[in-house]
Amino acid sequence: MKRYKILGLAALAVGLIVGVGWATVDHWALPLENRIWPPDEHGARPYEVVSETAVHPYPEAKTVRLFVQTDDPSSDGDWLEPQGRPLSTTQRAAFEATLSKRSSRGGAVDACFIPHHFFRYYDDVGTLVAEIRVCFCCSGADAFPALFPFEGGVFLHPYSNSLNYDRERLGALIRSWGLPSDVWCRERAEPR
C-alpha cells in the first residue's frame, strides 16, 4: 500500500513539473531554440529549405483562365483580356508543373507581393472556385482557398509552407502564350 502512495506522489510530482514547464514555455523555448538554431549577427535566422514537393491544385476545377493586368496607361481597362485567356489541358498541366509547396524556416518574406497574373479556376458551370495569384516582381505566389496549411513541423522545429513557382519556366510559358510576364516590374532585371 505504501508503495502505491509513493508511486502516486511521484506521478503527481512529475505531472506538476511537466505542467509548470509547459505553462512557462515562453521562458525556456526561445533560449533553447536560439541554442539549437542560432540567429545571425542581425538577429535573423538563416534561410533553410526543409522540403519542396509538387502541387496539383484544384483537380475538381474544369477550366482555368489566365487574367493579366495591363501596365499600358493608354489602355481602356485593367486587364489585357477582360474575359481571361482560357488554358488548354496541356497549358494547364504545363502551368501547374511549375508550382511547388516549399517548406522553409528563417529568411525573409516576399518584399512587395502585388500580383498581376491571376490563374482562376472554374467548375463545370462556370463558377469561380479558386485562384492562384503570381507576382513576378518579387517571385511571390499565393492561392485561395489555401492548398496547404501555412505552418508545419513540430514544436521547437517549426517551418512555414509557401506556394512557390519556377519563375523562368512560368515566365517563358506566359510569353509563349503571347502575354507579358513582366507587368509593372520592367525596371528590375531580377527580383529583390
Order of alpha helices (4+ residues) and beta strands (2+ residues): alpha-alpha-beta-beta-beta-alpha-beta-beta-beta-beta-beta-beta-alpha
